[in-house]
Each structure stands twice: as structure tokens, then as C-alpha cells.
Amino acid sequence: MKITEHLEAAKEKTLFSFEILPPLKGYNINSIYENIDPLMEFDPPFIDVTYHREEYVYSEKENGLLEKKIVRKRPGTVGICAAIQSKYGVDAVPHILCGGFSKEDTENFLIDLDFLGIKNVMALRGDAVKSETYFKPEKNGNCFAKDLVYQIYDLNSGKYLDEVIEKGHNTDFCVGVAGYPEKHMEAPSIDKDIQRLKEKIEAGAEYVVTQMFFENNRYFEFIEKCRESGIDVPIIPGLKPIATKKQLSVIPHRFHVDMPDCLIREVEKCKDNAAVRQVGIEWCIQQSKELIAGGVPVLHYYSMGKSTNIQKIATAVF
Ligand SMILES: Cc1cc2nc3c(=O)[nH]c(=O)nc-3n(C[C@H](O)[C@H](O)[C@H](O)COP(=O)(O)OP(=O)(O)OC[C@H]3O[C@@H](n4cnc5c(N)ncnc54)[C@H](O)[C@@H]3O)c2cc1C
């Protein structure tokens, strides 16, 4: 089923879903199942699987020169999605990026998804590769998520890149896009970022999943602004429970989100990471309950490959 159909079927009830990332290359899929199994009792209608593009790794050769290698540390997004759909009978949502994909690569990726019976995709631009400051699209690739959404909806109407195909098979993807309650780091203002989000909806995207946030007001204010600007699709909040002290600096740096002072104080008081995990779980339970009371359609958890804390939160909330 499409995400939009799941939401319609749920009516007023808030659904539970989560995101996983493929294991590092060299591990098998059992680590994924071990994380999904304990969460199945909460009936997730869909599970997102992130996409990880290639990275450049430089190593010094004997002659002192640097050798550039291109590596993908976490391949397997499509395979994991197919495995999830077949093992659990739950819709898997692969993330697809502009970065690292030419439009032709994108089309071929989407054809694979269509043949596998995957109905939903999350369309993202992706970040700059680690060694570069700014995002650079692939030659003949999509520049922004909006362009990727247009390409997916072209395929949904049977329009392929190859003009020889006059009337191709219509795919039927439901497309989600990212939203940023605290604005995307490159956007000059929140209003401009929301205008860009609206362009993704006008291109055809049918729902939004937000970046993590730690203060619900950020989400509620974002919703208000989105609605004022005419965005009327479901906006699913993304939540991440804090699990280590180090995340106090890593998360703001990597995801460009603020943390409230009272959460920082609670984490700083902790003697070890087991205590931090407990603070993170309690904070996330509070956030979740307030968001449910606020009528959100789904609570979408960033599991980062660790389900124990998500299981504890879901037990308290659902
Ligand atoms: C829910 C979620 C899931 C994610 N999953 C992944 C994943 O699996 N893999 C991964 O690598 N990354 C993932 N990301 C990270 C994401 O790829 C980055 O945040 C990326 O920097 C932006 O992607 P986007 O799709 O929001 O880009 P876009 O919507 O294209 O926006 C990027 C920036 O460009 C601006 N912009 C948009 N259109 C224009 C225009 N026409 N002219 C000028 N500026 C414009 C926007 O305001 C924004 O600042 C995820 C993020 C979220 C929130």
C-alpha cells in the first residue's frame, strides 16, 4: 500500500514507523532483522531504509602520493527493502538521492523498485560528499529533490528518458520528501526553505517526513507555517532518542538542530551512557505523547540500527 493509503486507513489513530540504515559492508542482513523483530509488535505500516552514497577515501601510497578510492560503506538499500517486504509483509520505503545518480541511474533504480512491488520512495537531494563543501549533482543528474520528484512522476505517467519509448508502463510510486522544522542548513531563512518545500509538493510529493527535533514547539510552529503557505499534505514528525553524551555535539553539528538546555543539563548530569540512554528514552516518550495529543499522523523514529530504546519508547507510547 501507499503511505497515503496507510494514513487514510488509520483515520485519527497515530501510527508507529521507523527508519533503519543498511549494515556496514561485510555484515549480513541478520543484524537488520534483529533490530526489526522487536519492533514488529507495534505494527509499523512502513519501514524506511536510508541510502548511502559513495565516499572518497584517500590513502598514502609508498611514493608519498595520495590515492583516491571510491567506497560505498553501506550498500544494500534495495535488497533490504525487498527482504523486508517479503519477510514481514510490511511496506518498505527506500530513500533515493540526487547525489551520485545520473537521471538514467535514477530511472533504472526506479524500474528495479517497481519490479519488486515497492510502492513508496523518499526523494532526497543528499548531502555533499565528505571531502567537498557544497553539493554537486552528478553529470546529467538531478540538482534538487524537487527535480527528482518530477522525474518520478514522469515515470508514473509512463514518460521515460529514452524518447524511443513512446508510451511506457506507468509506475505508481507515492513520494515522500524531507522537511526541516529548524530549516535546512543551506537555506537563507525558514520561510524560503518552506517555499522550497512547497515546490516539492507542487512537483507531486504526497507527504513530508521531518528532520529530528527535540522541542515539539519547533514542529508545531513549522506545521503552522507550512499550512499558511498552502502545504496541505501530511507532515510526519521524525524523532531520535539521545543515546550518548557525544551526541550533544555530534547531532547539532551533523543535523543542524538545537537541543533544549534542560535536556542538555540532564544528559550532562549522567555518569555513563546507560544513564544517558535512559534520559533520551524518557525525553522521547514525553515528546511522543505530546505529539500524539497534537494529532500527528505517524511517529517516525530514527533507530540508527539500534532498536532497544525505540522498543522501550513504543511500549510506553503505543
Ligand atoms: C527524513 C530525512 C531522511 C533522510 N534520508 C537520507 C538518506 O537516506 N541518505 C542521505 O544521504 N541523506 C538523507 N537525508 C539528508 C538529506 O539528504 C540532506 O538533508 C540534504 O542536504 C538535503 O536534502 P533535501 O532532499 O531536503 O534537499 P532539497 O529539498 O533539494 O533542498 C536542499 C537545499 O536546497 C534548497 N533549495 C531547494 N530548491 C532550490 C532551488 N531551486 N534553488 C536554490 N535552492 C534550493 C533548499 O532550501 C535546501 O536548503 C535525510 C533527511 C531527512 C530529513
PDBQT file of the ligand as one rigid body, heavy atoms in Angstrom, charges set to zero:
ROOT
HETATM    1  C1  LIG A 401      13.638  12.440   6.728  1.00  0.00    +0.000 C 
HETATM    2  C2  LIG A 401      15.008  12.535   6.127  1.00  0.00    +0.000 A 
HETATM    3  C3  LIG A 401      15.613  11.405   5.562  1.00  0.00    +0.000 A 
HETATM    4  C4  LIG A 401      16.901  11.482   5.006  1.00  0.00    +0.000 A 
HETATM    5  N1  LIG A 401      17.473  10.358   4.462  1.00  0.00    +0.000 NA
HETATM    6  C5  LIG A 401      18.686  10.435   3.880  1.00  0.00    +0.000 A 
HETATM    7  C6  LIG A 401      19.285   9.286   3.267  1.00  0.00    +0.000 A 
HETATM    8  O1  LIG A 401      18.731   8.196   3.274  1.00  0.00    +0.000 OA
HETATM    9  N2  LIG A 401      20.511   9.433   2.697  1.00  0.00    +0.000 N 
HETATM   10  C7  LIG A 401      21.160  10.643   2.669  1.00  0.00    +0.000 A 
HETATM   11  O2  LIG A 401      22.266  10.706   2.125  1.00  0.00    +0.000 OA
HETATM   12  N3  LIG A 401      20.621  11.745   3.231  1.00  0.00    +0.000 NA
HETATM   13  C8  LIG A 401      19.403  11.671   3.836  1.00  0.00    +0.000 A 
HETATM   14  N4  LIG A 401      18.845  12.788   4.410  1.00  0.00    +0.000 N 
HETATM   15  C9  LIG A 401      19.616  14.049   4.413  1.00  0.00    +0.000 C 
HETATM   16  C10 LIG A 401      19.337  14.934   3.170  1.00  0.00    +0.000 C 
HETATM   17  O3  LIG A 401      19.807  14.284   2.015  1.00  0.00    +0.000 OA
HETATM   18  C11 LIG A 401      20.059  16.269   3.382  1.00  0.00    +0.000 C 
HETATM   19  O4  LIG A 401      19.454  16.976   4.426  1.00  0.00    +0.000 OA
HETATM   20  C12 LIG A 401      20.261  17.128   2.151  1.00  0.00    +0.000 C 
HETATM   21  O5  LIG A 401      21.230  18.136   2.466  1.00  0.00    +0.000 OA
HETATM   22  C13 LIG A 401      19.023  17.857   1.655  1.00  0.00    +0.000 C 
HETATM   23  O6  LIG A 401      18.140  17.001   1.074  1.00  0.00    +0.000 OA
HETATM   24  P1  LIG A 401      16.671  17.508   0.629  1.00  0.00    +0.000 P 
HETATM   25  O7  LIG A 401      16.032  16.389  -0.053  1.00  0.00    +0.000 OA
HETATM   26  O8  LIG A 401      15.976  18.150   1.761  1.00  0.00    +0.000 OA
HETATM   27  O9  LIG A 401      17.102  18.637  -0.450  1.00  0.00    +0.000 OA
HETATM   28  P2  LIG A 401      16.310  19.765  -1.224  1.00  0.00    +0.000 P 
HETATM   29  O10 LIG A 401      14.859  19.755  -0.948  1.00  0.00    +0.000 OA
HETATM   30  O11 LIG A 401      16.739  19.699  -2.643  1.00  0.00    +0.000 OA
HETATM   31  O12 LIG A 401      16.891  21.090  -0.543  1.00  0.00    +0.000 OA
HETATM   32  C14 LIG A 401      18.285  21.275  -0.372  1.00  0.00    +0.000 C 
HETATM   33  C15 LIG A 401      18.577  22.747  -0.158  1.00  0.00    +0.000 C 
HETATM   34  O13 LIG A 401      18.408  23.451  -1.366  1.00  0.00    +0.000 OA
HETATM   35  C16 LIG A 401      17.452  24.498  -1.218  1.00  0.00    +0.000 C 
HETATM   36  N5  LIG A 401      16.729  24.569  -2.484  1.00  0.00    +0.000 N 
HETATM   37  C17 LIG A 401      15.755  23.746  -2.915  1.00  0.00    +0.000 A 
HETATM   38  N6  LIG A 401      15.399  24.085  -4.178  1.00  0.00    +0.000 NA
HETATM   39  C18 LIG A 401      16.183  25.123  -4.547  1.00  0.00    +0.000 A 
HETATM   40  C19 LIG A 401      16.330  25.902  -5.732  1.00  0.00    +0.000 A 
HETATM   41  N7  LIG A 401      15.556  25.700  -6.796  1.00  0.00    +0.000 N 
HETATM   42  N8  LIG A 401      17.266  26.887  -5.747  1.00  0.00    +0.000 NA
HETATM   43  C20 LIG A 401      18.067  27.128  -4.674  1.00  0.00    +0.000 A 
HETATM   44  N9  LIG A 401      17.973  26.419  -3.522  1.00  0.00    +0.000 NA
HETATM   45  C21 LIG A 401      17.049  25.438  -3.469  1.00  0.00    +0.000 A 
HETATM   46  C22 LIG A 401      16.610  24.120  -0.013  1.00  0.00    +0.000 C 
HETATM   47  O14 LIG A 401      16.029  25.240   0.655  1.00  0.00    +0.000 OA
HETATM   48  C23 LIG A 401      17.655  23.437   0.845  1.00  0.00    +0.000 C 
HETATM   49  O15 LIG A 401      18.413  24.394   1.545  1.00  0.00    +0.000 OA
HETATM   50  C24 LIG A 401      17.590  12.729   5.012  1.00  0.00    +0.000 A 
HETATM   51  C25 LIG A 401      16.983  13.861   5.592  1.00  0.00    +0.000 A 
HETATM   52  C26 LIG A 401      15.717  13.772   6.160  1.00  0.00    +0.000 A 
HETATM   53  C27 LIG A 401      15.093  14.986   6.792  1.00  0.00    +0.000 C 
ENDROOT
TORSDOF 0
